[in-house]
């Protein structure tokens, strides 16, 4: 029986590909350092847009089957990152992708037609209990999920935030659902974030290089989308620039959702490893540990006893 890593990270994401976009480099870095990394994905992303023409038949409004296909893409992505413990909340297919539409203000909202077993409609306690059991099994010191707006308003991202937040609280109660395992208090919770100053710098470099289509409509000096975080709200940055190739390979594995000429690869090509190798976080629970020269923690486990 293999030994349990002393430091353990649990990530809670809504759909396959969210993890690689947000924390792919961090995941690869921590795996390489021998830390435990567990990914919980709440839905199979059945309602996602299909960007590969020959696979368009998998879309939910056609033949269907996208969720099963994305299950394979997620598995391939985790192979690239080295993550061996990845699970679907409640088991594959328990909670269905809720879908979304765009609000006139530029953020996502719930779609008009939502599947009856959609994650957005799930009973909060029922969904949280599925995660409580995982938390008590894995016993992570650190958990990462979305902010209360889910980054950009997607209902499944918001629900993942709610479920993770509630599950962390319930998992720590000694008398709560003892059949789900021994109580465990997650020491630190972080919300994934994107640095405003870094995003503006990246946009500026793209525009100066003549690229006007990547993140089209976003002005380096103008208003930025909801998922961009003002630097004063950031708490930590993980420098995993040496893991960017693994992150890019993981993104490429999600081929129905992310195109090779899309913004992630465009930024990487123009900015090198700094664009996607520095991953930022906001602390939501626990105390910050020692910080670097920029006032940010450089390790999500900073300040925790090993």
Secondary structure, DSSP 8 states (H G I E B T S, - for coil): -----SSEEEEEESSTTHHHHHHHHHHHHHHHTT-EEEEEES---TT-----GGGGGGSTTTT--HHHHHHHHHHHHHHHHT--EEEETTSTTSSB----EE-TTSSEE--SS--TTBGGGS-HHHHHHHHHHHHHHH--SEEEE--TTTTT--HHHHHHHHHHHHHHHHHT-TTS-GGG-S----SEEEEEEEEHHHHHHHHHHHHHTT--STTTT--TTS---TTEE-GGG--EEEE-GGGHHHHHHHHHH-TTT--TTSHHHHHHHHHTTHHHHEEEEEEEES------TTSSBSSTTTT---
